[in-house]
């Protein structure tokens, strides 16, 4: 993920990730949150919802997306409700200096 502006239009799209059981799981991107970007760093997070029947532990996962292709992201479980588990991927990206 290169920027918040690249992530925002992907809200509502799905990612495929291999589970511990070997079956692919679908994670839906439910929210893209700005986490206090400034002129030096762009900080944002993605909230992904997964199913109740196959929780994922905190870790590095290889995800497949129709637009992004293959990405390796650290995801952390942050909540559970009646609809499933919520996972967060956090991005802290240095902005390129413009001369």
N, C-alpha and C positions, 0 to 999 in steps of 0.2 A: 504494500500500500504506500503510495507516494505522497498523498495529501488528503486532508479533510474533504476538499472539493472533489477528489476522485472517489472517496468513500460514500459521500452523502447520496448520490443517485442510486447506489446499490441497495439502499434500504428496501426491505421486502424480498430480496433475492435469496436464493438458497445455496448452501455449500454442502459438499459431500465430504465426510471424514470416515476413515476406517475405525471401527470400535475395537475394544479388546477382544470381543467375540469374533472379530473378523468380518462381520456384516457391516456394510456401509450405513452410516447414519446421516440424516439430513439435519443441518443446522440452518435456521432461518435468521437472517440479519434483521433484527427488530428495531434497532436504534443506533444512530451515529451521534456521538456526543462530543462537543468541543470541550476540552479540559483546560482551557486557559492559554491559548496560543498567543504569541507576541511576535515582535519583529525578528527574534532570534530562533525560536523553536515553535514548531507546530505540534500541539498536544491534543490527541483525541482518542476516543475509545469506541469500540464496536460491541454491542450487546447481541449475542446470538442465542436463540432458543432451540433447545434440543428436547428429545422425548423423555418421558418419565421412566420408561422401561430399560434405558441403557445410559446411565450416568457416566460422564467422563471425569477423570481425575485431572487436577492441574498438571499441565505438561505441554510439550511441543507437539503439535499435530500438523500433518500434511493434509491440506484441504484442497478440494477441486471446486472451481467456480467457472461458469460459462464465459464470463468476460475476463476475469483475472487469470484464469488458467490454474496452475498449481502454485499454492503459497504454503509456507511453513510459518505457523503462528503459535505463540505461547498463549494458551487460553486458560482461564481460571474460573472455576464455578463460583458464582456470586449469590445465587438465589435459587429457590425451588418453590413452585406453586402448583396449583391444580393442572396447569397446562404443560408443565415440564420444567426443565432446568434452564437457568440463564447462565451464560458464560460471557466473560469479558476478555477482549483482546485490546491492549493498550499500546498506543504508538506515540513516541517522542522523537520527532524528526527535526534535525537542524535544517534551517532554511538556507538556501544558497545566497551568498552575498551578491548584491547587484552593484556593479561598478559604473 
